[in-house]
Amino acid sequence: MIEKLLPTPKHPEETIKRSVMKTVIYRVIIVILDFLCVYIFTGKAEIAVGFMLVSNIYTSAVYFFNERIWDRIKWGQISYKKASK
């Protein structure tokens, strides 16, 4: 129902390059937030940096594979077919 109210962009399957770029940008934002939160709670930059590094290594990989898997799942996607001439 809500799809009728939204614009109808054509969403082709994502390339690996696009998924990598989305992952990198998302992780930069999360790195900053992780550092700030841990630093605010502990007051120690060393602990914040350590947490930030460890956390973001494994979560970046999980995010990337999650994006690639969901790109293959057709459930909930709207299919736009090209009009025949």
Secondary structure in CASP SS format (residue, H / E / C, confidence):
PFRMAT SS
TARGET T0000
AUTHOR 0000-0000-0000
METHOD secondary structure of the structure
MODEL  1
M C 1.00
I H 1.00
E H 1.00
K H 1.00
L C 1.00
L C 1.00
P C 1.00
T C 1.00
P C 1.00
K C 1.00
H C 1.00
P C 1.00
E C 1.00
E C 1.00
T C 1.00
I H 1.00
K H 1.00
R H 1.00
S H 1.00
V H 1.00
M H 1.00
K H 1.00
T H 1.00
V H 1.00
I H 1.00
Y H 1.00
R H 1.00
V H 1.00
I H 1.00
I H 1.00
V H 1.00
I H 1.00
L H 1.00
D H 1.00
F H 1.00
L H 1.00
C H 1.00
V H 1.00
Y H 1.00
I H 1.00
F H 1.00
T H 1.00
G C 1.00
K C 1.00
A H 1.00
E H 1.00
I H 1.00
A H 1.00
V H 1.00
G H 1.00
F H 1.00
M H 1.00
L H 1.00
V H 1.00
S H 1.00
N H 1.00
I H 1.00
Y H 1.00
T H 1.00
S H 1.00
A H 1.00
V H 1.00
Y H 1.00
F H 1.00
F H 1.00
N H 1.00
E H 1.00
R H 1.00
I H 1.00
W H 1.00
D H 1.00
R H 1.00
I C 1.00
K C 1.00
W C 1.00
G C 1.00
Q C 1.00
I C 1.00
S C 1.00
Y C 1.00
K C 1.00
K C 1.00
A C 1.00
S C 1.00
K C 1.00
END
